[in-house]
Amino acid sequence: MSVRKAPPVAQTPNPLYMLAFDHRQVLRDLYPAATAQELEAAKVAVLESLESLRGSVAVQESLAFLVDEEYGAAAARLARARGLYVAMPIEASRTTILQLQYPDDYEERFERFDPQAVKALVFHNPADDAERKKAQLQLLQKIGQFAREQGRDYLLEVLISPTPEQLEQGGGDKNGFRTTLFPRLLVESIAEMQDHGIEPDIWKIEGLDTVEDTAAVAAQATADGRDGVRCIVLGSGESPEKVHTWLANASAVPTFSGFAIGRTIWHRPLADLLAGRASHDAAVEAMARSFVELISAFGREPASVSMEA
C-alpha cells in the first residue's frame, strides 16, 4: 500500500461547512426515473452550487464536499482540482451491516481520487447483537488504520436504529426516542468505539435538540485528552427548520465545528431539475441559498456570507 504524505489534521478547515452528496441508493430511491448519466450530472450541479459561494472571503476556506465515486467520480475530480476539501465514502451503500464498497482495491481508488478524508457510515446501537458489533468494530478499526497510513482524516458517521424495546421506552415513536434515549445511546456508542481503538478525527452525528445533550456528546468525543477531535452535524434529511435548531445548538459547543448536510439542501431542487420544472441555473442557485442559510444558522459568522462572487 502506498502512503501519501499529507498536511496534518490541524490544517483541516475549521469551521467545516460540508455539502454532503455521497448518496447512492438514496438517489435511486428518491429519483427512480433518473438515469445514471442524470445522477452523475446532478453530482456536478450540486458541486457548482457549492463553488458559487467561493467568492465569500469569510467562508471559502471552510467549504467542503462529500461525494462518492459511483455517481460522483467526475464531481470528485473537479472538486479536488479546484482546491476544495473533499471527503469520500469507503462503505457500501445501504447494507444491513458495514461493508466496503470496493473491498479488493479501495487503497488504489483512494490514491487515485486523493480526497483529504475517508468517510465511513455505520449503524451502531449499544443494544445490538455482540457478533454484529464485533464485526463492525473490527472493520472500523481497519478503516481508521487505512486513513492514518494514507495521511487522510477519518470522518465517522454514526447512526442509531432503535430496537423495538427502545422505541417503546421512548413512547412508541421515533421522535420520542430521539428526545429521550437517543442522546445517551449516542454517548455510549462513541465511548464503546473509543474503547475498541476507533479514533476518528471528525465525528459526523445527528443533530441534538438541546445544547446540554450536544455538550454531552462533545465531552465524550474529546474525553481522555482527545482535544483535537471535532464533531459536525448531519441533517438526516430533516426540514430546514429542524436542522437550523440543531446547528444553533451545535454552535454553542466549541467541539462542534460545522456540519455535513445534504438532502435538506438538494432534494427539492434536484427533483425539480430532473422533472424539468426548474432550469439548471435555478436549481444551482436554490441549493446555494439553502447552504448559505445553514452557515448562518450555525451562527459563528453569519454576517460574512455572500452569494456574490
ZIZIUR-V713919 format. One line per field, one symbol per residue. phi: phi as a letter, one per 40 degrees, with the letter a starting at -180 (. if undefined). psi: psi as a letter, one per 30 degrees, with the letter a starting at -180 (. if undefined). burial: 1 if it has 24 or more other ideal C-beta (glycine too) atoms within 12 Angstrom, else 0. A space follows every 10 residues. Layout:
phi = ???
psi = ???
burial = ???
//
This chain:
phi = .cbccbdcdd ccdacbbbcc accbcdcccc bccccdcccc ccccccdccc ccccccdcbc cccabbaccd bbdccccccc ccgccbbbcb cccfccbdac cbccaccccc cccfccbbbb bbcbbdccdc cccdcccccc cccccccccc gbcbbbcbbb cccdcccccc ggbccccccb cddccccccc cccdcbgcbc cbcbbccbcb cccccccccc cbcfgccccb bbcbcfgccd cccccdcccc ccbdccbiab bbddcbdcdc cccccgcacd cccccccccc cdccccccgc accccbccc
psi = kkkkklllef fkkjljjkjj hgkdeeeeee iffkleeeee eeeeeeeeee fffffjeffe ffklkjllee fgeeeeeeee fgglkkkkkf llkhlflklk eiffheeeee eefhlfkkkk kkjkkfglke eeeeeeeeee eeeeeeeeef glljjjkkkj kkleeeeeeg gfleeeeefd eeeeeeeeee eeeefggjil ekkjlkllfl eeeeeeeeee eglhghffkl klklfgglle eeeeeeeeee ffjefjgblj kdeeefeeee eeeffgfkle eeeeeeeeee eeeeeeeege heffkkfk.
burial = 0000010010 0111111111 1111011000 1000000111 1111111111 1111010011 0111111111 1111111111 0001111111 1110001111 1000011011 0011111111 1111111100 0010011011 1111011101 1111111111 1100010001 0000001100 1111111111 1111000111 1111111110 1011111111 1100010011 1111111101 0111111111 1010111111 1111111111 1011000000 0011111111 1111111111 000010000
//
